[in-house]
Amino acid sequence: MRKRYIPVQKRWGKKIPAVRIRPGADSELKNVFASIGVPEQAEFKPDPFQLNAIEAIEKADCLVTAPTGAGKTWIAVQSIAKVLQKRKKVLVCFSLKSFVQFEIS
């Protein structure tokens, strides 16, 4: 018989046992997810602050700040597309490797 070991994660010097849960192990979650459903397809409508930001970026260099999930990436993509349509070059710098992988995929 082969022994199975659960890997131990270290965090701040303390050992924390890893938790392994099989997919579908919690039948109650299936009911919760089934009740949520899938939202209907809808046309994307940018928020006024997004349109204002794009307008400001066209006039001068800007720094767009907003909470997570507010739509900053959409602003960047739209602004970059406008520059590329003019056959100009764009340099995009990311501070997080995971964000780069997310955007490329």
C-alpha positions as YAML, in Angstrom:
chain: A
units: angstrom
residues:
- id: 1
  name: MET
  ca: [0.00, 0.00, 0.00]
- id: 2
  name: ARG
  ca: [1.32, 3.39, -1.00]
- id: 3
  name: LYS
  ca: [1.32, 6.16, 1.58]
- id: 4
  name: ARG
  ca: [-0.09, 9.51, 0.61]
- id: 5
  name: TYR
  ca: [1.20, 12.65, 2.20]
- id: 6
  name: ILE
  ca: [-0.60, 15.96, 2.29]
- id: 7
  name: PRO
  ca: [1.85, 18.77, 1.53]
- id: 8
  name: VAL
  ca: [2.38, 21.32, 4.26]
- id: 9
  name: GLN
  ca: [2.36, 25.03, 3.44]
- id: 10
  name: LYS
  ca: [4.58, 27.36, 5.44]
- id: 11
  name: ARG
  ca: [3.34, 30.81, 6.26]
- id: 12
  name: TRP
  ca: [5.15, 33.11, 8.65]
- id: 13
  name: GLY
  ca: [7.04, 30.18, 10.08]
- id: 14
  name: LYS
  ca: [3.91, 28.20, 10.97]
- id: 15
  name: LYS
  ca: [3.06, 24.95, 9.26]
- id: 16
  name: ILE
  ca: [-0.45, 24.87, 7.83]
- id: 17
  name: PRO
  ca: [-1.74, 21.56, 6.43]
- id: 18
  name: ALA
  ca: [-3.05, 21.83, 2.87]
- id: 19
  name: VAL
  ca: [-6.69, 20.94, 2.33]
- id: 20
  name: ARG
  ca: [-7.60, 18.64, -0.53]
- id: 21
  name: ILE
  ca: [-11.19, 18.66, -1.67]
- id: 22
  name: ARG
  ca: [-12.42, 16.60, -4.60]
- id: 23
  name: PRO
  ca: [-14.46, 18.39, -7.27]
- id: 24
  name: GLY
  ca: [-18.13, 17.94, -6.45]
- id: 25
  name: ALA
  ca: [-17.40, 16.92, -2.86]
- id: 26
  name: ASP
  ca: [-19.89, 19.39, -1.43]
- id: 27
  name: SER
  ca: [-23.35, 18.66, -2.85]
- id: 28
  name: GLU
  ca: [-24.81, 21.79, -1.24]
- id: 29
  name: LEU
  ca: [-22.57, 23.96, -3.41]
- id: 30
  name: LYS
  ca: [-24.04, 22.37, -6.54]
- id: 31
  name: ASN
  ca: [-27.48, 23.60, -5.48]
- id: 32
  name: VAL
  ca: [-26.15, 27.09, -4.75]
- id: 33
  name: PHE
  ca: [-24.41, 27.34, -8.12]
- id: 34
  name: ALA
  ca: [-27.47, 25.97, -9.92]
- id: 35
  name: SER
  ca: [-29.68, 28.64, -8.35]
- id: 36
  name: ILE
  ca: [-27.35, 31.48, -9.41]
- id: 37
  name: GLY
  ca: [-27.82, 30.85, -13.12]
- id: 38
  name: VAL
  ca: [-26.15, 32.67, -15.99]
- id: 39
  name: PRO
  ca: [-26.80, 36.36, -16.69]
- id: 40
  name: GLU
  ca: [-28.40, 37.32, -20.00]
- id: 41
  name: GLN
  ca: [-26.18, 38.66, -22.76]
- id: 42
  name: ALA
  ca: [-26.28, 42.45, -22.84]
- id: 43
  name: GLU
  ca: [-24.53, 45.13, -24.85]
- id: 44
  name: PHE
  ca: [-21.64, 46.70, -22.97]
- id: 45
  name: LYS
  ca: [-22.25, 50.32, -22.01]
- id: 46
  name: PRO
  ca: [-19.25, 52.18, -20.61]
- id: 47
  name: ASP
  ca: [-19.68, 54.30, -17.52]
- id: 48
  name: PRO
  ca: [-19.46, 58.08, -17.93]
- id: 49
  name: PHE
  ca: [-16.13, 58.16, -16.06]
- id: 50
  name: GLN
  ca: [-14.69, 55.72, -18.62]
- id: 51
  name: LEU
  ca: [-15.72, 57.93, -21.54]
- id: 52
  name: ASN
  ca: [-14.37, 61.01, -19.73]
- id: 53
  name: ALA
  ca: [-11.07, 59.22, -19.12]
- id: 54
  name: ILE
  ca: [-10.69, 58.31, -22.80]
- id: 55
  name: GLU
  ca: [-11.41, 61.91, -23.76]
- id: 56
  name: ALA
  ca: [-8.83, 63.17, -21.25]
- id: 57
  name: ILE
  ca: [-6.21, 60.69, -22.48]
- id: 58
  name: GLU
  ca: [-6.64, 61.97, -26.05]
- id: 59
  name: LYS
  ca: [-5.81, 65.50, -24.88]
- id: 60
  name: ALA
  ca: [-2.87, 64.82, -22.55]
- id: 61
  name: ASP
  ca: [-0.97, 62.19, -20.59]
- id: 62
  name: CYS
  ca: [-3.12, 60.89, -17.75]
- id: 63
  name: LEU
  ca: [-3.11, 58.52, -14.84]
- id: 64
  name: VAL
  ca: [-6.42, 56.70, -14.46]
- id: 65
  name: THR
  ca: [-7.23, 55.51, -10.95]
- id: 66
  name: ALA
  ca: [-10.33, 53.61, -9.92]
- id: 67
  name: PRO
  ca: [-11.26, 50.67, -7.68]
- id: 68
  name: THR
  ca: [-10.64, 47.09, -8.75]
- id: 69
  name: GLY
  ca: [-13.20, 45.98, -11.31]
- id: 70
  name: ALA
  ca: [-14.25, 49.52, -12.25]
- id: 71
  name: GLY
  ca: [-13.10, 49.23, -15.86]
- id: 72
  name: LYS
  ca: [-9.58, 50.65, -16.07]
- id: 73
  name: THR
  ca: [-8.44, 47.90, -18.44]
- id: 74
  name: TRP
  ca: [-11.29, 48.71, -20.84]
- id: 75
  name: ILE
  ca: [-10.15, 52.35, -20.85]
- id: 76
  name: ALA
  ca: [-6.58, 51.27, -21.62]
- id: 77
  name: VAL
  ca: [-7.62, 48.91, -24.43]
- id: 78
  name: GLN
  ca: [-9.82, 51.56, -26.07]
- id: 79
  name: SER
  ca: [-7.09, 54.21, -25.80]
- id: 80
  name: ILE
  ca: [-4.45, 51.86, -27.20]
- id: 81
  name: ALA
  ca: [-6.74, 50.91, -30.10]
- id: 82
  name: LYS
  ca: [-7.17, 54.59, -31.02]
- id: 83
  name: VAL
  ca: [-3.40, 55.12, -31.05]
- id: 84
  name: LEU
  ca: [-2.81, 52.00, -33.15]
- id: 85
  name: GLN
  ca: [-5.46, 53.12, -35.66]
- id: 86
  name: LYS
  ca: [-3.29, 56.19, -36.27]
- id: 87
  name: ARG
  ca: [-0.40, 53.80, -37.10]
- id: 88
  name: LYS
  ca: [1.55, 54.94, -34.03]
- id: 89
  name: LYS
  ca: [3.40, 52.75, -31.55]
- id: 90
  name: VAL
  ca: [2.32, 51.91, -28.02]
- id: 91
  name: LEU
  ca: [4.44, 50.75, -25.09]
- id: 92
  name: VAL
  ca: [2.51, 48.96, -22.35]
- id: 93
  name: CYS
  ca: [4.20, 48.30, -19.00]
- id: 94
  name: PHE
  ca: [2.74, 45.98, -16.38]
- id: 95
  name: SER
  ca: [3.88, 45.72, -12.80]
- id: 96
  name: LEU
  ca: [2.45, 42.25, -12.23]
- id: 97
  name: LYS
  ca: [3.46, 39.14, -14.15]
- id: 98
  name: SER
  ca: [0.08, 37.53, -13.49]
- id: 99
  name: PHE
  ca: [-1.71, 40.51, -15.05]
- id: 100
  name: VAL
  ca: [0.42, 40.23, -18.18]
- id: 101
  name: GLN
  ca: [-0.44, 36.54, -18.51]
- id: 102
  name: PHE
  ca: [-4.14, 37.33, -17.96]
- id: 103
  name: GLU
  ca: [-4.20, 40.05, -20.62]
- id: 104
  name: ILE
  ca: [-2.28, 38.03, -23.20]
- id: 105
  name: SER
  ca: [-4.43, 34.93, -22.85]
...
